[in-house]
C-alpha cells in the first residue's frame, strides 16, 4: 500500500475539523479528546515544518535576486 503524502492544506483542514469537533462536542470523553489533541500536535508540527521550509526557499530565491 502506498502512503499518500500529506499536504499543508490537508493538514490545516484536518486541524480545523478537529477543532470544530472539540468545540461542538458536549460529551467529555477523555480518550477521544487525548487522541484528537495528539493528532492536532502532529499536524501543527507538520505545518510548522512546512512553513519553515517555505521560508528558507523564499529567502534563497530573494538572495538570488540581489545583484
C-alpha positions in Angstrom: 0.0 0.0 0.0 1.3 3.4 -0.9 1.3 6.1 1.8 -0.1 9.3 0.5 1.9 12.4 1.4 0.1 14.9 3.5 -0.1 18.5 2.1 -0.2 21.7 4.2 -3.7 22.4 3.0 -4.9 19.0 4.1 -3.2 19.3 7.5 -4.9 22.7 8.1 -8.3 21.3 7.0 -7.9 18.4 9.4 -6.9 20.7 12.2 -10.0 22.8 11.6 -12.1 19.6 11.7 -10.6 18.6 15.0 -11.2 22.0 16.5 -14.8 22.0 15.3 -15.3 18.5 16.7 -13.9 19.5 20.1 -15.9 22.7 20.2 -19.2 21.1 19.2 -19.0 18.0 21.4 -20.6 18.4 24.7 -19.6 15.0 25.9 -16.3 14.7 27.8 -14.6 11.6 26.5 -11.1 11.9 27.8 -9.7 9.2 25.5 -11.2 10.8 22.4 -10.0 14.2 23.5 -6.5 12.9 24.1 -6.4 11.2 20.7 -7.6 14.4 18.9 -5.1 16.6 20.8 -2.2 14.2 19.9 -3.2 14.2 16.3 -3.5 18.0 16.3 0.0 18.3 17.8 1.4 16.1 15.0 -0.4 18.2 12.4 0.7 21.5 13.9 4.3 20.3 13.9 4.0 19.3 10.2 2.6 22.7 9.3 5.3 24.5 11.2 8.0 22.5 9.4 6.3 23.1 6.0 6.2 26.9 6.7 9.9 26.9 7.8 11.0 25.1 4.7 9.0 27.5 2.5 10.5 30.5 4.3 14.0 29.1 3.7 13.2 28.6 0.0 11.9 32.1 -0.4 14.9 33.6 1.4 17.2 31.7 -1.0 15.2 33.0 -4.0 15.2 36.6 -2.7 19.0 36.3 -2.1 19.4 35.2 -5.7 17.6 38.3 -6.9 20.0 40.7 -5.1 22.5 41.9 -7.6 
